[in-house]
Amino acid sequence: RAPPPPVPAADFAATVRFVHGSLAAPRADPSGRHPDYLAVCAAFRPPRTAAAAVYLRALCAPAVDGGGVLSALAAHPVAYARLIHLVLRCDPCGGNDGLAAAHGEFLGGLVSANAVFCENVVEAYVRMAMETDAEEEEDGGDRRMAHVHAQLRALTVSTPRASAALLALLSARAPHVSSPGDALVRYCGRALELARAHVPAGGEAVLEHVLRRAVEVDVEIELGGEDAGSGDEGAVEPQKSMADKLDGLMLLLFRHVTPPSAAHPVPAPPC
């Protein structure tokens, strides 16, 4: 287990030297077990520490010799796999310590240094959006979604392949129709929101995917109806759950295919 990360020095330059120095270990020792390197990695494990934001800022800072630290990370993804994975999985919106800005700068710089990380970074933002549940929307979820939209907007402008990566992920990762609760409806709603905001030309593909999911749910309802009609009491509750999913998906489709003026008609003026 990694030792607890040290408290960042008041002198930011000292923190930069510590963090940059820790990166020499993985390339010299393939096991990646050097204490300083593990300490930096540990800052991004849940529950993340206050050091995470400062360490990310240090990783984005130029090296003492003028070289690019992010370029070194991007050029040796296997050696630094532990650190990159932990940063990608880190939720940057849980506090007010500047982590979100530093996290966005780090991931953006990583893609700029090596476009092969584009899909990984897009996936991190999609996961962040999809993991925002109803309770989080009322307690910090809006801030998380604002961060996701801002980062995806910048990424799709700077890296053309990000748009294709986003569409592929949104279509491929939808929950199965039998997933519990409203997971499928929430996912499809988020997918339509992200596609409309960042890949308007590809929104139809996501819309078609949601329609296919609605058809699959309808088929499941038809098959379940046969069981319910045969007197199987255990089939009634799943039927209701599937019907709720279908209602939710149809509402999403209606909202995204109906022009606002048609969905909310303007009343005729009084005679």
Buried (B, 14 or more C-beta within 10 A) or exposed (E): EBEEBBEBEEEEEEBBBBBBBBBEBBEEEEEBEBEBBBBBBBBBBEEBBBBBBBBBBBBBBEBEEEEBBBBBBBEBBEBBEBBBBBBBEBBBBBBEBBBBBBBBBBBBBBBBBBBEBBBBBBBBBBBBBBEBEEEBEEEBBEBBBEBBBBBBEBBBEEBEBBBBBBBBBBBEEBBEBEBEEBBBBBBBBBBBBBBBBBBEEBBEBBBEBBBEBBEBBBEBBEEBBEBBEEEEEEBEEBBEBBBBBBEBBBEBBEEBEEEEEEEEEEEEEEE
